[in-house]
């Protein structure tokens, strides 16, 4: 029973690090955001002051396009 709980705990902790950022701001549906690749984000957005972002992060993994707003 203890082994099952340990495995379950590891799976839960791993899944939490791999999933999308739940509180990441969404990209508004504007022409500049529609055809982006991750590298394009750094042309407009400066990450120098952000401790939780690296320059090689995949921005589009967490910051999804929101349509209809």
Beta strands, then each sheet from edge to edge (+ up, - down):
strand 1: 27-28
strand 2: 65-66
sheet 1: 1+ 2+
end
